[in-house]
């Protein structure tokens, strides 16, 4: 069986892929929702067929056999995976979804990222600082504190939720590096707002389109840092948000902000991820990650279409 298991946030993107990408084999997408009234999980499936998708609702929780390929797309749902070949196993996806844990892992493994500030050392913070819940998405509940009073007020708004405090990296550019099995699928640059003092540049905040970076112009150090972040979190693939080119001295050229395991994407990205998933489904064993550390600077860090298409 070739399966994709997806949570609510990633469902629209995967449905678009299932409708538009021509997989070489049968693929089943499993998705679920929690019924508060019945206090149980309701499973659904979508199967790609030549005449379109077949949808079933209220099915049993999926089960898998040895050799089945299972891609977890932005979900940490706990189900029995048996001896299936799993990409982005739920056990490691939690490392990415909990942004505080991810930052702590980056610090432990010496991967450049904005510095975390301990809660009991906020008085030492170089204000302004960012305060966010450990788990968040898009630009929702993005807070900036300019002094102790503002920080205290923001924390009270979180109503007891776990949170982290981070320094502000003075970026002048921001990117998203889509990584898969040790190579880059695609690099996108986020548009900078007219007011570059604005901290959040994501689509949720400014609704501006992103541009695609040509492979010949990939920054080796930035892509390498992104691949190391994926490896540090134990993921097989993910979209790494990178801030770059600081306006002040004393900061690294690139830092990792976070890793997304269910990024929304355009038709072009659908084709890239679709080809990558197709590659996974065509392999009898788990796809080995390309070890970029063994190659000299200047070697390609990106997947070529012919590699993904087995040509």
C-alpha positions as CSV (number, residue, x, y, z in Angstrom):
1,X,0.0,0.0,0.0
2,X,1.1,3.6,-0.7
3,X,-0.5,5.9,1.8
4,X,-0.4,9.6,2.9
5,X,-1.7,10.4,6.3
6,X,-2.6,14.0,6.8
7,X,-4.0,16.3,9.5
8,X,-6.5,19.1,9.1
9,X,-3.9,21.8,8.3
10,X,-2.3,19.9,5.4
11,X,-5.5,18.4,3.9
12,X,-6.1,21.1,1.3
13,X,-2.6,20.8,-0.2
14,X,-2.7,17.0,-0.4
15,X,-6.2,16.9,-1.8
16,X,-4.9,19.3,-4.6
17,X,-2.0,16.9,-5.2
18,X,-4.3,13.8,-5.3
19,X,-6.5,15.6,-7.9
20,X,-3.8,16.9,-10.1
21,X,-0.7,14.8,-9.9
22,X,-0.5,11.6,-12.0
23,X,0.9,9.0,-9.6
24,X,2.4,5.9,-11.2
25,X,0.6,3.7,-8.7
26,X,-2.5,3.6,-6.5
27,X,-2.2,6.0,-3.5
28,X,-4.6,6.3,-0.6
29,X,-4.8,9.5,1.5
30,X,-6.1,9.0,5.0
31,X,-7.4,12.0,7.0
32,X,-9.3,12.3,10.3
33,X,-11.2,14.6,12.5
34,X,-12.2,14.5,16.2
35,X,-15.8,14.2,17.0
36,X,-16.4,16.1,20.3
37,X,-19.9,14.9,20.5
38,X,-18.9,11.2,20.1
39,X,-15.5,11.7,21.6
40,X,-13.8,9.6,19.0
41,X,-11.7,10.0,15.8
42,X,-13.5,9.7,12.5
43,X,-11.3,8.5,9.6
44,X,-11.8,9.2,5.9
45,X,-9.9,8.0,2.8
46,X,-9.4,9.3,-0.7
47,X,-8.1,6.9,-3.3
48,X,-6.7,8.1,-6.7
49,X,-8.3,6.3,-9.6
50,X,-8.3,7.1,-13.4
51,X,-11.9,8.5,-13.2
52,X,-11.2,10.6,-10.1
53,X,-11.0,10.3,-6.4
54,X,-13.0,7.8,-4.4
55,X,-14.0,9.1,-1.0
56,X,-15.0,7.0,2.0
57,X,-16.1,8.4,5.3
58,X,-16.4,6.7,8.7
59,X,-13.8,4.0,7.9
60,X,-11.8,2.0,10.4
61,X,-8.4,3.3,11.5
62,X,-5.9,2.3,8.8
63,X,-3.6,-0.6,9.3
64,X,-0.3,-1.4,7.5
65,X,1.8,-4.4,6.5
66,X,5.5,-4.8,6.2
67,X,6.7,-3.0,3.1
68,X,3.9,-0.5,2.9
69,X,5.0,3.1,2.3
70,X,3.5,5.7,4.6
71,X,4.1,9.4,4.3
72,X,3.0,11.5,7.4
73,X,2.1,15.0,6.2
74,X,2.0,17.4,9.1
75,X,0.5,15.1,11.6
76,X,1.5,13.4,14.8
77,X,-1.5,11.2,15.1
78,X,-0.7,8.1,17.1
79,X,-1.7,5.0,15.1
80,X,-0.2,1.5,14.7
81,X,2.3,1.7,11.8
82,X,3.7,-1.8,12.3
83,X,6.7,-2.5,10.0
84,X,5.6,0.0,7.3
85,X,8.3,2.2,5.8
86,X,7.4,5.6,7.3
87,X,8.5,9.1,6.3
88,X,8.4,11.8,9.0
89,X,7.4,9.3,11.7
90,X,5.1,10.9,14.4
91,X,7.8,10.3,17.0
92,X,10.1,12.9,15.3
93,X,7.4,15.2,13.8
94,X,6.8,16.4,17.4
95,X,10.3,17.8,17.4
96,X,9.3,20.1,14.5
97,X,5.8,21.0,15.6
98,X,6.9,22.1,19.0
99,X,9.0,25.2,18.1
100,X,10.6,25.5,21.5
101,X,11.8,21.9,21.4
102,X,13.1,22.5,17.9
103,X,15.1,25.6,18.9
104,X,16.5,23.7,21.9
105,X,17.7,20.9,19.5
106,X,19.2,23.5,17.2
107,X,21.1,25.0,20.1
108,X,22.3,21.5,21.3
109,X,23.5,20.6,17.8
110,X,25.1,24.0,17.0
111,X,22.7,24.9,14.2
112,X,22.4,28.6,13.8
113,X,19.0,29.9,15.0
114,X,17.7,33.0,16.9
115,X,18.7,32.6,20.5
116,X,16.2,31.4,23.1
117,X,15.9,33.5,26.2
118,X,15.1,31.6,29.5
119,X,12.0,32.7,31.2
120,X,13.8,33.5,34.4
121,X,16.4,35.6,32.6
122,X,14.0,37.9,30.7
123,X,15.4,40.8,32.6
124,X,18.7,40.2,30.7
125,X,16.9,40.2,27.3
126,X,18.1,42.6,24.6
127,X,14.6,44.1,24.0
128,X,12.6,43.9,21.8
129,X,12.0,40.1,21.9
130,X,9.5,37.7,20.3
131,X,7.1,35.7,22.5
132,X,5.2,32.8,20.9
133,X,3.4,29.6,22.0
134,X,5.4,26.4,21.7
135,X,3.0,25.3,19.0
136,X,1.8,27.8,16.4
137,X,1.1,28.2,12.7
138,X,1.4,31.0,10.2
139,X,1.6,34.4,11.9
140,X,-1.1,33.7,14.4
141,X,-0.4,35.0,18.0
142,X,2.9,36.5,17.0
143,X,3.9,38.9,19.9
144,X,6.7,41.4,20.2
145,X,7.6,42.8,23.6
146,X,9.6,46.0,24.0
147,X,10.0,46.0,27.7
148,X,9.2,44.0,30.9
149,X,5.7,45.3,31.2
150,X,4.8,44.4,27.7
151,X,6.3,40.9,28.1
152,X,4.3,40.4,31.3
153,X,1.1,41.5,29.6
154,X,1.7,39.2,26.6
155,X,2.4,36.2,28.8
156,X,-0.9,36.8,30.6
157,X,-2.7,36.7,27.3
158,X,-1.4,33.1,26.7
159,X,-3.6,31.8,29.5
160,X,-1.1,29.3,30.8
161,X,0.0,28.0,27.4
162,X,3.6,26.9,27.1
163,X,5.6,29.6,25.3
164,X,9.2,30.5,24.4
165,X,11.1,33.8,24.2
166,X,13.5,34.6,21.3
167,X,15.8,37.3,20.3
168,X,15.0,39.2,17.1
169,X,17.3,38.5,14.2
170,X,17.8,41.7,12.1
171,X,17.1,40.0,8.7
172,X,17.0,41.7,5.4
173,X,15.9,38.6,3.5
174,X,13.9,35.5,4.2
175,X,13.6,32.2,2.4
176,X,11.9,28.8,2.6
177,X,14.0,25.8,1.6
178,X,11.9,22.7,0.8
179,X,14.2,19.7,1.7
180,X,13.6,16.0,0.9
181,X,15.8,13.1,1.7
182,X,19.0,15.1,1.9
183,X,18.5,17.5,-1.1
184,X,16.5,20.6,-1.9
185,X,13.3,20.3,-3.8
186,X,12.9,24.0,-4.2
187,X,14.0,27.3,-2.7
188,X,11.5,30.2,-2.4
189,X,12.2,33.8,-1.3
190,X,9.7,35.6,0.8
191,X,8.8,39.2,-0.3
192,X,10.0,41.9,2.0
193,X,7.5,44.4,3.1
194,X,8.0,48.1,2.4
195,X,8.6,48.6,6.1
196,X,11.5,46.3,6.7
197,X,11.2,46.8,10.5
198,X,8.1,44.6,10.4
199,X,9.3,41.3,12.0
200,X,6.8,38.8,10.5
201,X,7.1,38.5,6.7
202,X,4.9,35.4,6.2
203,X,2.0,35.2,3.7
204,X,-0.5,35.2,6.5
205,X,0.7,38.7,7.4
206,X,1.2,40.4,4.0
207,X,-0.5,38.2,1.4
208,X,2.3,38.8,-1.1
209,X,3.5,36.1,-3.5
210,X,6.9,34.4,-3.1
211,X,9.5,34.1,-5.8
212,X,11.3,30.9,-6.9
213,X,15.1,30.9,-6.8
214,X,16.9,29.4,-9.8
215,X,19.0,26.4,-8.9
216,X,22.1,28.0,-10.3
217,X,21.7,30.7,-7.6
218,X,21.2,28.5,-4.6
219,X,23.3,29.7,-1.7
220,X,25.3,26.6,-0.7
221,X,25.6,27.6,3.0
222,X,21.8,28.3,3.3
223,X,20.7,25.0,1.8
224,X,23.4,23.1,3.7
225,X,22.1,24.7,7.0
226,X,18.5,23.8,6.1
227,X,19.5,20.1,5.4
228,X,21.3,20.0,8.7
229,X,18.2,21.3,10.5
230,X,16.1,18.6,8.9
231,X,18.6,16.0,10.0
232,X,18.9,17.3,13.5
233,X,15.1,17.0,14.0
234,X,15.1,13.5,12.6
235,X,12.8,14.3,9.7
236,X,12.9,12.9,6.2
237,X,11.5,16.1,4.6
238,X,10.3,19.6,5.5
239,X,10.2,23.2,4.6
240,X,12.8,25.2,6.4
241,X,12.2,28.8,7.1
242,X,15.5,30.8,6.9
243,X,16.3,34.4,7.8
244,X,19.4,35.9,6.2
245,X,21.7,38.8,5.6
246,X,21.5,40.6,9.0
247,X,21.5,44.4,9.0
248,X,23.9,44.5,12.0
249,X,27.1,42.8,12.9
250,X,27.3,40.0,15.4
251,X,24.8,37.7,13.8
252,X,25.3,34.6,11.5
253,X,24.6,35.1,7.8
254,X,21.7,32.6,8.0
255,X,19.6,31.3,10.8
256,X,16.9,28.6,11.0
257,X,13.5,29.9,12.2
258,X,11.5,26.7,12.1
259,X,10.6,23.7,10.0
260,X,7.2,23.1,8.5
261,X,6.0,19.5,7.9
262,X,2.8,20.5,6.1
263,X,3.5,23.6,4.1
264,X,0.8,25.0,1.8
265,X,1.9,25.0,-1.8
266,X,1.4,26.2,-5.4
267,X,0.8,23.9,-8.4
268,X,4.6,24.0,-9.1
269,X,5.3,22.8,-5.6
270,X,2.7,20.2,-5.9
271,X,4.5,18.8,-8.9
272,X,7.8,18.8,-7.0
273,X,6.4,17.1,-3.9
274,X,4.3,14.8,-6.1
275,X,7.4,13.6,-7.9
276,X,9.2,13.1,-4.6
277,X,6.3,11.1,-3.2
278,X,6.2,9.1,-6.5
279,X,9.9,8.3,-6.0
280,X,9.2,7.1,-2.5
281,X,6.4,4.9,-3.7
282,X,8.5,3.3,-6.4
283,X,11.2,2.2,-4.0
284,X,11.1,-1.2,-2.2
285,X,13.2,0.1,0.7
286,X,13.4,3.5,2.4
287,X,14.9,6.2,0.2
288,X,18.4,7.0,1.6
289,X,19.2,10.6,2.3
290,X,21.8,12.1,0.1
291,X,24.8,13.0,2.3
292,X,25.8,16.5,1.1
293,X,28.6,16.7,3.6
294,X,30.7,14.4,1.4
295,X,30.7,16.7,-1.6
296,X,32.6,19.8,-2.2
297,X,31.0,23.3,-2.3
298,X,29.5,23.9,-5.7
299,X,28.1,20.4,-6.1
300,X,24.3,20.4,-6.7
301,X,22.3,20.2,-3.5
302,X,19.0,19.9,-5.4
303,X,16.9,17.1,-6.7
304,X,16.9,17.0,-10.5
305,X,13.7,16.1,-12.3
306,X,15.3,13.1,-13.9
307,X,16.3,11.8,-10.5
308,X,12.8,12.1,-9.2
309,X,11.2,10.7,-12.3
310,X,13.6,7.7,-12.5
311,X,14.8,8.6,-15.9
